[in-house]
Structures are given as C-alpha cells and as structure tokens.
Amino acid sequence: MRLDKYLADLQVGTRKEIKEMIRKGLVTVNGEIEKDPGTSVSGEEGIICDGEPMEYQEYVYYMMNKPEGVITATEDSHQETVLDLLPERRRKDLFPVGRLDKDTKGLLLITNDGQLAHRLLSPKHHVEKTYEAWIEGLVTKLDVDRFARGVELEDFKAMPARLEILQTYVSQQDQMENKSYVRVTIHEGKFHQIKRMFEAQHKKVAALKRISMGPLTLDPDLPEGEFRELTPEEVAALKEVE
C-alpha cells in the first residue's frame, strides 16, 4: 500500500499532515529517508516516523468491558459510543461485533476483521452468547423448561436457550421485591431478545451483562469501560469457530 495510507491507518495524523511529514524527511524506510508519500510498502519494512517505530497489523482485536449508558455504534453526534472509549489515536476501520443495548454491559469484541465478524454473527454458525442477569420476580423450573423449548414471541420463535438459576432472593415483606440471578445462553442476537423472552414469562430484566461469546470469555480483571488486545490464543480460538 502507499506509505501515506500505511501511516494514516496507524493514526499518525491526517493524510495531509502525513504527506507534509514525509516531505520534510521525518519518515525513514529501512533506514533511508523517504520523501515520496506514494512509495509502495508492504508493512514488512522498518518504518520510523518522527523517531517512532511503526508496526502495522492488518487486523486488530480488542476485548471491551462495555459499561451501561454507552451505545454500540461506530459514531453518534449526540451519544457516547463504544469507540469513543478507545484512545483518540485509533484505527478508523474498527467496529463492534454485534451490539449490546445501551443499558447492557459486559463483553464486546471490537475489530476490523470483517470476515471473522460475519462468521461470529451468522445465524448458521449458532455461536453461543452467555449473559448473567438480575430478574424482577422468581425464576422457576417452569421458566427453565420454556426457555429450553424455545420461547414464542410476537414476531418469531426464539431458538431453544439454556436458562440457569444461580440465586433467588425472596422478600418476606413484599413479593414485588423478589429477585432472581440467572445465566442465559442463546444462539441468536435479535433486538432485545433476552428482555423479550423474560417479558413473555411476565418477568422483567433489571440488569443484563454479557460474559461470553463463543470461546471468548470476559476477562474478570478488566474494569468496566476498559479494553485490552486479545491474546494470540483468544484470536486463534475465535478463528476456529465453525
């Protein structure tokens, strides 16, 4: 690719700024000053820009612990997006894989690998997505059985899902205060799906957090609103999804 595009992808500056830096002799390729922005590079060369070594990666992968109140989008003129939580100097081709509702937190994969994203989101691959949630009301074995059969919603029937009851809180004073902590595993990602599945059982989701997507599990040491690069092992596991 062109040298100026290579540096632009690494967020060194705008294309105009980068061309100016190159013409000023601030960029070297394999130890030689290069003043032509259109010079072809492969990414294998030793490229230094203004004294800083440049390392190009075709694809990058980030795990984010999405907080509540942030929308899953690449940009928005009115609301904070998950990409706004990344450093200002970031690749412009990044996007979130799938979406989490504004009030849902937890695991979110951000990448520029479109092929991998398509494989993880494609219905034919049935990639598992696991959530933990607080539910208003007592979740029972009847709910577990209904989820396992597939919940009938207004516009579609959800695929069979695994519902596990982790904890229940029974109020002695007010049944309206009863709560359940559950884990739900689905193979789809329809709009508000888990919330709608519980609404069909006359229960309301009070809080929702995604903890895994396929083989990728949320790092327990990753604070809300923070992110980190995936390890090579995590990337390899995602690429093995069939």
Disulfide bonds with the S-S distance in Angstrom:
none
